[in-house]
Amino acid sequence: MRALVVEDDASCQTALAELVQMKGFEVVTAGSIKEARSQLRKKAPDLALVDLNLPDGSGMGLINEIDEKYPSEVVVITGNTNLETAVGAMQQGALDYLTKPIDVTKLKKILDDLAQDTARRTDNSLQAKSSAILRASQMVFESPAMHEIVTLVTRVAATEASVMIIGESGTGKELVAQMIHDKSPRADGPFLPINCGAIAPNLIESELFGHERGSFTGAATRHLGYFEQASGGTLFLDEVTEMPLELQVKLLRALETSQIMRVGSGNPVNVDVRVIAATNRQPEGAIEDGKLRRDLYYRLNVFPIEMPPLRARPEDIVCLGRHFLAQFNAAYETKKVLTDEGMEKLCSHSWPGNVRELRNLIYRAFILADDEIGPDVINFEKAANGHPGASVDLNMKVGTSIADAERRLILATLDAYQGNKKKTARVLGVSLKTLYNRLNELKPEPAPAAKPARSR
């Protein structure tokens, strides 16, 4: 970790630098705003300790400059006993303040807390990258149609072109976006998937672009939005046609200028993000229905990828079914097999929910089967009128946990409504956001040789 100490008093500067260095930081120093700017241009620090009284101006201006241009935490140093200026700096986003003479104990605690937060973020990033690699390894296919998709992914990944992935729900749009990221020069940066339909309309601007402290009721601290969180990496905007039209204008501006404006701020912030968008609607139809701005569509649709539905690539039903079963066997340490008759029944289905439906169905059949998964535990039951049936029975033994009963009910209802989350949420009597949260908590994500444990 790197720290910049900006202090014009030589003895104070030396003492601060030594204390910070003892905590494992690489330390650079500056005695003026000009010297500090020179150090910042060389490499942004993780932490800047800035004296407010500098020979060539107020440190407040430097703090604002760091806030706008560099992803650094700032600690204010002041000799002012009334602390008004220090508190003002904290309201502008400074992490904390120190008064002279420096409270060594407080400084050490600030450094320890920052080091722990950085370690936690690094660990989360590594886990996310590990998860991303696992998901990419799960793109299983044999069909020519999917071979073509992978060829397109390989070609576009090396560029910075915006990608629009079009396909039905459950076809693997996020997985393809993840593959583009993993094969791109941005692979070491974050991959941040956002479902635009799962965020309340009144919150989505703040979630995307961030907000300043006090910009609205409940905004107790500054919040960095998804664009800033994904800096250096890829932002995946799923269900982009669910984004309010007025926000689509701001998204278009962000894409064209590589700048965003936090809610409550008048200062633009530079962002370095590649955007991949996805929709389960045909874009031209969404434009005609007033769900998608035509100018935004043209900006996102530089390189379109159309995902084929599972029914159009029947070769993949067999290999995917066996792949998912192998996952569940590894996770639960079992050796269940899919019979030929069971496979024939899978291949006879139209798969309106695509790969997601197949995976969930294999999981339910796996739970119901003893040793063999045959047609008797593979249930596609729907009402005769073609709409999802409400007559499918969920038989549960006395003693079934509430969590397991809830999981089975949600999955069964989602399947009955062919993956339509809005209808599923309405039938279950919960909000769409609550349903997404439950799905993230409940959906199985087994890993080989490990019992799956879910904790959103």
Order of alpha helices (4+ residues) and beta strands (2+ residues): beta-alpha-beta-alpha-beta-beta-beta-alpha-beta-alpha-beta-alpha-alpha-beta-alpha-beta-alpha-alpha-beta-alpha-beta-beta-beta-alpha-alpha-beta-alpha-beta-alpha-alpha-beta-alpha-alpha-alpha
